Amino acid sequence: MAAELPRITREALERLTYQKYGDSPTIRSYTKWKLFEENSPLKLPTEAKAGEVPVKGHVTFSGSEASFDLPNGVELTEGTLGLSQPEESRILGFHFYALKKAYRLRIRGDLTEPLVIVSHLSEKAFVSHHLSIEVENAKMPIIIYDMAEDGAKSFVVEMIAKNAEIELLTIGKHKSLSHYLLRASLTGKSRVRAFSAVHGGRMSHHREDYSLEGKESELLLRGIPLAIGSAVDYLTNVLQYGEESKSETRVHGFSYKNGWTVHRGTAKVFERAKGSSSVVVSEVTIMDEGSLGVSVPMLEVDTGEIENAAHSSSVRQFDEDALFYLRARGLGREEAMSLFVHGIGEALSEHLERLRSKARSATAELVEELL
């Protein structure tokens, strides 16, 4: 049964902080929260008209309006799954303070074509969108477009997968302020293969939380955060409770033209998750002088009965020797850089069989803007 829409008073909101600080370097604030404070629902309108949405979706949020053109087998109701609460942080407090209505999708059968979800804002306002997805005993692809052209937009996606196989492609393309949270619970023997390509805006806070609760549940997560004269704080968090569960997170970010790209990736294997494996690989490539790259992976294992556990981090400058090699063979600088970034995108997206062409197209669009 769907949870009621959480509410928060202005007085309770005032007491919240954006992040709770501790000893871990992953807790450090890399999001420019001051920008969200200056464009909060306490200062901006919390309603906006629908704009011209460049992508047609089965679920479309634009401004304060929502429209649905759902395929057979997808049931629509209202409410949330209760996986996120306003008291967690100030940004989630803002989200629920501004939220007018939440929607829930229930899927019980296979979908052969991608379910397309669009979240869009093109007005100077603080607008919240909230969608819950429950998938049980089904296989399906999902594509999420997260687009912020003006104002500040918060989009929260809650997901429960039970004995499900989901291929998830998330494309973030921002100009203004964006807060995105995907929080997923994998129960039963569920498998999720996710790819995220995020083009940062003025400030993009992108977070994905996965809880692997079922025995032999599995997550493959790939991501490309890209900041071109913009800022992306990209967070991935994986909690493994189920025995013999598997997770593998690989993120490769890029900073260019005074861009700010941060990846903070954490994974924790709990004591009862015996026989599990967990990998976190974080890389950021700085394409030019003046750009910032930060890579902070962290792995914590509470059980001695672990199949595999590894994490690695690297922040590096763009390989000028490789660029010189390609240019010496007749390629221009832009062609050589495009080839380099396309190669990274292909390597990260090759696990997505059904959505591979769309993943390639998304990466190509980002590369074109990079150049």
N, C-alpha and C positions, 0 to 999 in steps of 0.2 A: 504494500500500500504506500502511495506517495506521501512524503512528509509535508506538513504545512510549510508555507513560505516563511522562513525565519525573518524576524523583524528586529530592528535595533533603534533605540532612541538617540536623539542628538546628544544627550547627556552621557550615555554609555559610549557613544562613538568618540567623544572628546577624550576619554581616558585611554583609548587604545594607542599602541605604537605600531609602526610598520613592521619591525622585526624585533625579536627577542635576542639580545646579544649574549654570546657565551665564549668559550675558549676556542671553539672550532673556527678555522679560517673561512669555512663555508658560510658562517653566519654573518660575516662582514657585509655591509651594505654596499652594493655596486649599482643598485637602481637609484636614479636621481629622484628620490621621493619628493623633494622640494617642488618639482614640477607638478606632481600629482596634487600636492597640497595647494598649490596656486590655482589648480584647475579641478578642485574637488566638487562634490555635489553640494557642499555648503556654500560654494561661490558661483557655480554655474547652474543653468537650468538643467533639470533632470528629464526633460522631454525634448524630442527633436522630430522633425518631419522625416519621412523616408526620402532617401536620395536615389540617384540613378545607380543601380547596382550592376556592375559589369559582368557578374556571373549569375546564371540561373540556377537556383537551388530547389531541392525538395522542401527544405526548411530555410526560410529567408528572414533574417532580422535586419531591418534597416531603420535607423533612428529608433523611435519608440514603437514602430509597427512590426508585426510579425505576419507572415503568410506561409501557407503550407500547400504542397502538391505532392502528397505522399504516395509511394508505390503500394501495391497490394501487400498485405502482410505486416504493415506498420501501423500500430495503434497509437493515437494521440490523446493524451490527457494533460491535466495541469498538475503542478506540484514539483517537488524535488525528491531526490533519493537520500537527502540528509547527509551527504558526504562532506559538506563544507558548511561552516557556521560563521556568522559575522564577528564573533568574539575572538577569532583566531588572530586577526591582524587588522590594522587600520584600513588597508586597501580592501580587504574583504568586508570590513564594516561599511566602507563607502559603497561597495558593490550592492550589498543588501539594503542599504539606506536608500539608494536610488532605484532599486529594482521594483518594477510595477507588477510583473507577472512572470512565472516560470512555467516551462513546458516539459513534458516527459514523453519519450517514445518507448514503446514496448515492441520488441521484435522476437517472434517465435519461429520463424522459418528462414530458409536461406534466401539471400539476395544475390543475384548474379551480376547486377549492375551497381556501380557505386551509389550509395546514399550521399547526396551532396547537401552540405550545411553551410550557410553563409551568414556571417555577422559583419555588419557594415555601419559606419557612421560618417557623415559628411557635414555636420553642423557643429557650431561652437556650443557644446553641451557636455555634461557627464551623463552617459547612458549605460545602463547595465543590461546584458543579455544572459539568460541562464537556460541551459538545456540539459536534461537528464536522459540517458540512453540505457535501456536494459535489454540485453541480448541473451537468450537462453537456447541452448541446443541448436545453434545456427552458425552458418558461415556467411560472412559478408564483408565487402569493402566499404569504407567510409572516407569521404573527402571533406575536410573542414577548411573553409576560406575565412580568414580573420583579417578584416580590412578597416583601418582607421585613417580617414582622410583629414579630419578636423576634430577639435575638441578632445575629450578623453573617453575612451571606451573600455568597459570591463566585460569580459566574456568568460563565463564559467561553464565548463562541460563536466558533468558527473556521469560515470559509466560503471555499470556492473555487468560483467561477462561471466556466465555460468555455462561450463561445457561448450564454449563458443570459440570460433576462430575468426579473428578480425584483422583485416589489413587496413591500417589507418594512415592517411596522408593528410598532413596539416600544412597549409600554406599561409603564412603571415606576411602581409604587405602593408606597411604602415608609413604614414607621413607625420602623424601627430602622436599623441600619447595612447599607449595600449597596455592593458593588463589582461593577461590570458592565463587561465588555470584549467588544466585537464587533470581530473582526479579519477583514477580507475581502480576497480577492485576485480581481481581475477580469481574466481572461485571454480570449483570442480577442476577438470582438466582443460583449462582454457589456454589459448595461445593468441598473443597479440604481436603483430609485426608493424611497427610504427616508423614513419619517416616524417620529419618536420623540416621545412625550409622557411626561415624567418628573415624577412628583410626589415631591418630596424627603421623606426621613425625617430621623431624627436626624442622619445624614450619608450622603449618596448621592454616590458617585463613579462617574460614567457616562462611558464612553469608547468612541468608535467610530473605528476605523482602517480606511481603504480604500486599497488599492494598485491603481491603474489601469495594468495591464501590457500589455493588448492594444491593437492599433491600433483606433481609433474606439470604445474602451470609454467608457462614460458613467455618471456618477453624479449624481443629483439627491437632495440631502439636506435635509430640513426637520426642525426640532425645536422643542419647547416645553418647556424646563425650568421647573418651577414650585415655588417654596419658600414655604410658608405656615407661619411659625413653625418652619421647618426649614432644611436646607442641601442645596444641589445644586452640585457641581462637574462641569460638563458639558464634555467635551472632544471635539472632532472633528479628525481628522488625515487629510489626503488627500495621497497621493504619486502623481504622474503620470509614468509612464515611456513609455507607448504614444503613438505618433504620432497626432495628430488626436484625442486623448482630450479629454473634456469633464467638468468638474465644477462644480457649483453648490451651495454650502452656504448656507442661510438659517436662522438660529436667532433666535427671539424668546422671551426669558425673562421671568419675572415674580417679583417679591419682595413679600411681604405679611406683616404681623403679625410683624415682626422676622425676616423670612426672609433667607436668604443665597443668592443666585443668581449663579453665575459661568459664563460661556461663554468658553472658550478654543478658537479655531478656527484651525488652520494648514492651509496648502496649499503644496505645493512641486512645481514643474514642472521636471523634469530636462532636461538638454541634449538628450537624444535624443527628447524628446516634442515634436517640431516640429509646428507647425500646431495646437497645442492651445489650450484656453481654460480659465480657472479663475476662479471668483468665490467670495468669502467675505463674507457679510453677517451681522453680529452686532449684536443689539439686546437691551437689557434695560430693562424698565419697572419702576420702583420705585413700588409702589402706595400707600405710606404712609410716614410718618416712622419712623425706627428700623430700616428694612430696608436691605439692602445689595445693590447690583447692580454687577457687573464684566463688561466686554466687552473681550476681547483677541483680535482677528483678526490673522492674520499671513500674508503671501503672499511666496513666494520663487520667482523665475523664473530658470532657468539658461540658457535659450535666447533668442536674439534673434528667432527665427521663431515668434512667438506670435500666435494669432488674437485672443485677448482675455484680459486679466488685470485684476482689480479687487477691492478689498476696502474695507469700510467698517465703522464702529463707532459705536454710540450708547448712552448710558445716560441715561435721562430719567425725570422724575417723571410720574406719571399726570396726564393732561390735565384739570385741574379745570374749565377753560373748557368743554371738551366735555361733561363731566359736568353742569355747570350748564345747558348748552343742552338736554340730554336731560331733565333733571329739570324744567325750565321747561315742557316739553311733556307733563308728566303722569307721567313715569316715576320710580319710586323710585330711591334710590341703588343698591340691590342690582340692580335691573333694568337700570339704565344701565351698571353695571360688567360685568354679564353680557353685555350686547349688545356692549360694547367687546371683551372677551376672546374671545367667540365669533367676532367678525369677524376677529380675528387668526388664530384657529384655522382658520377657513375658508380664509383666504388662504394659509396654510402647507400645508394638506392638499389643496388642489384638484387637485394633480397626480396624486393617487392615485385613479384611476378605479374600479378594482374594489373597493378597500377604503375608498372615500370615506365610506360611511355608518358604517363602524366607526371611522374616524378622527374623524368628527363626534361619535360617541357617546363616544369616549375623551376628547375635548376637553370635552364637556358634563359628564362626571363630574368632571373636574378643576375646572371653573368652579364647579360646585355646592359643592365643598369650599372653594374660594377665598372664596365668599360665606357 
